[in-house]
């Protein structure tokens, strides 16, 4: 079975953030693929909206047999299982969330489809993504 390198970004700013990220990683390992690397957890300010709740962020590398679309479906289901209700708040703005999981990179694939763009189109603008991603890309 062919495996693919999938890099994900995870973030949480509601509830027990560390426990939520740990549960997300366990579910990713069970449902998406083999966890190869996990970055440190870093605390960051919200990006794109104002909140008094800081985020805990991390990145991970999984080896997966799933297609990009299957990975997206599984990560969205994991978000729902961990209490995530919507991707954005009313009006399309960002909001506090129990968990956010974004697909960053899938092998060297470039995809531009409705609901799925790889590499992630905003990852290079976001220090909370690039810092942990660089940690596992260039240890």
N, C-alpha and C positions, 0 to 999 in steps of 0.2 A: 504494500500500500504506500503510495506516494505521500510524503509529508511536506508541509509548507511552513515557512517562518512567518509568524503573525506577531506583530508588535501592537500592544494595546496600552492605552492611557486609562487610569482609573482615578476617580475623585469622589470625595464625600465631604459635605459640610453640615450635615444634620445627624443628630443622635451620636452613638458611639462610633465615630469615624474609623478608628483603627479596626474594631471588630467587624464593621461593615466591609472594609477593604479585605480583611482576612477571609471573610465568608465569600466574597466575590472571587477571590483567587482560588479558593477550594472548589467552588462551583465551576469556574473556568477549567480547572484541571480535570474535573469529572465530565464536563459536557463538551469542551472544545478541543482540548489536546494536552500534551505533556508540557508542564511548566518547566522551562529551561532556565530562565533568569527572572529575578524580581529586583527592582531597584529599591533603594531606601524610600521610606515614606517621608515626604516633606510637607511642611505646613505653608500654605500660601494664601494670599488675599484673593477674594472673588475676582473673576475676570468678566467684564462685560456687563456687570450690574453691581449695585451697592448692597452689602449685607454686613451685619455685625458678626456673622459666622464665617470663620476661616475654613479653608479647605485642607484636607489631607490628600495628597496626590502621590501616585506611583505609576510606574510603567512595568510591563512584563513582556517576556518573549515566550510564546507557546509554539510547539511543533504540532501542527494540526493536519488531519486528513480532509478536513472540511473545505468547501469552496468559500470564497469571500462572502457570498450571499448567505450561506449557511452559518458562517461565523457571526454575521450581523444579526441574524435571527436568534441565535443562541445568546449573544450578549444582551440583546434587548429583552429576552425572556429572563435572564439572570437579573437585570435591572428591575423588572416587574416583581420577581420573587423577593427581592430585597427592599421593596417598598417604593420604587420609582413609579410615578404615575404618568408624567409627561416629560418630553425632552425640553420644552421651553414653556415659559409662563404665557399667560394670555397676551396676545399682541405680538408674539414671536420674540420676546426678550428672554434673557436667561434668568434663572431663579434658583433659590436654595434647592438642594436635592440630597436625598439619602445616598444615591450612588449614580455615577455617570461612568460609562465604559465606552471609549471611542476606539475604533479601528484606526491605527496609524499607518502601518505598512504591512503588506502581504507579499512576500518574496520581493521581486522587482516589478510587480504588476502595477499598471496604470489603468484605473477604471474611472469612468465618468458616466454614471447612470443615475436615474432618479433615486434618491435616498442612499446612494453609496458612491463615495468618491475616494479613491486611493491613489497616491498617498493622501493622508488627511490634508485638506486644503489650508487649514489654519495652524497646523502644528508648529511651524517655524516662528510664528508670531507669539507663541505662548511659552514663556519661560517655565511655567509649571508642567509643561509637557517635555520641553527640550532638556531641562536639567536631569530628570530621571531617565529619559530616553538615552541621553549621552552616557549616562552611568552604565547602562547595560549594553550599549553599542560599543563603547570604548573603555572597557574596565581597566 
